Amino acid sequence: MNHPPDIESWLNLCLIKGLGDESIRRLLVTFGSPNKILSANATALERIIKKPLAKNLLRGADSDKVSTTLKWLENPANSIVTLADPDYPSQLLNIPDPPPLLYFKGQRKLLNRSALAVVGSRNATPQGLSNAEAFSEAASNAGLCIISGMALGIDTAAHQGGLRGTATSIAIVGTGLDIVYPARNHQLAHQLAKDGALISEFPLGTPAIGRNFPRRNRIISGMSLACLVVEAALRSGSLITARQALEQGRDVLAIPGSIHSPLSKGCHALIKQGAKLVESTQDILDELNVQPIENTPNPIEKNDSTQTTENTVLLNHLGYDAVDVNTLCVRSGLTAEAVSAMLLTLELDGQIASLPGGCYQRIQ
């Protein structure tokens, strides 16, 4: 184990009931260290924080929570990063409200790697998932660690793409690190812990509480050079992350989509407000003035040489919006049977995806 000698003092401070991050930071500025804070008397504490909080501090943290966390730290993959730790992410130190303590699982060398936040809708379209995965893999291969929130949809695709690249991926979660949420991402969490990292500001045992997820978004954007929004409705948690990125002085990037898709409207709104329109990985690298560590082709450029002429024609009729079979028959002049057969071939080839309601969408 490689934990600082005062880690127990940090836990005894940060696990005080009701003592928020702002109060902890004020106390640290005044007293200099957790040990000195914990040794202070009521009069000294009440000059900095309210009397009820001072009483809680003097009463001490829940000893069971402290013991549980120390036990968790016995696993070499687990650690805690404090504001005083040289490994604390330098980007995060520059935001107005950096968390005093981060629970960490994975590769500590990633904490200060140049990073790109990739966020978007939980209910993503097949095209959105494909874009998130492809752009994240390409950006990771260019040297940018991919940071997201491990939610379903775009977040999951971004992590998967990042993990396949050379700079891997970090998940900022809204629960304690002893809980995997959502549960179906258990395998993804295991891979992130092994090849990337998982980070939380919330104590062990913290369940999935709605208000914690918008809060953790400031860490997603705060640890990153920029925030890429892949798909987002006009009212979306991803737009909260984008707004926080702007407030933190980070670049905001957005991938445009169909004018008919509700999940493109958030991205289009961001672009109207000045976000960088992204069509290729090079757009991201140019905006951040990052030199790629290896060739990073445009992830949306695909080789269509294996497609038959007929299938290529049908793809052109399909376009990039969701379309039903009847509409394709009208556009192409083909019978429903012929169109259905071609659609099956294209779906098996990974060129299109079927959607609810009998519609299809191009994903390459």
FENNORCOR-V775636 format. One record per pair of residues at least 12 apart in sequence whose C-alpha atoms are under 6 Angstrom apart, sorted by sequence separation. I is the first residue (numbers start at 1). GAP is how many residues later the second one is. If there is no record, write none. Layout:
BEGIN
i,gap
I,GAP
I,GAP
END
This chain:
BEGIN
i,gap
351,12
254,13
351,13
146,16
83,17
281,17
82,18
280,18
82,19
81,20
81,21
150,21
80,22
89,22
136,22
140,22
145,22
147,22
149,22
253,22
255,22
80,23
89,23
144,23
145,23
146,23
147,23
148,23
149,23
252,23
253,23
254,23
255,23
10,24
80,24
133,24
137,24
141,24
143,24
145,24
147,24
149,24
217,24
221,24
226,24
230,24
254,24
9,25
79,25
129,25
132,25
133,25
136,25
137,25
140,25
141,25
225,25
226,25
227,25
228,25
229,25
230,25
9,26
78,26
132,26
136,26
140,26
170,26
176,26
178,26
218,26
226,26
227,26
228,26
78,27
140,27
169,27
170,27
171,27
172,27
173,27
176,27
177,27
77,28
116,28
129,28
133,28
137,28
168,28
170,28
172,28
176,28
77,29
115,29
117,29
124,29
176,29
233,29
114,30
115,30
116,30
117,30
118,30
122,30
123,30
176,30
233,30
115,31
116,31
117,31
122,31
175,31
232,31
234,31
175,32
231,32
232,32
233,32
234,32
121,33
175,33
231,33
233,33
120,34
232,34
324,34
232,35
324,35
119,36
323,36
322,37
323,37
174,38
322,38
174,39
322,39
321,40
174,42
320,42
16,45
15,46
12,49
1,75
106,87
105,88
106,88
107,89
106,90
107,90
106,91
105,92
105,93
104,94
104,95
103,96
103,97
102,98
103,98
102,99
117,107
116,108
115,109
116,109
118,109
120,109
115,110
116,110
117,110
118,110
119,110
120,110
121,110
117,111
120,111
121,111
120,112
120,118
119,119
92,130
92,131
91,132
142,150
143,150
142,151
142,152
95,153
138,158
135,164
134,165
127,236
END
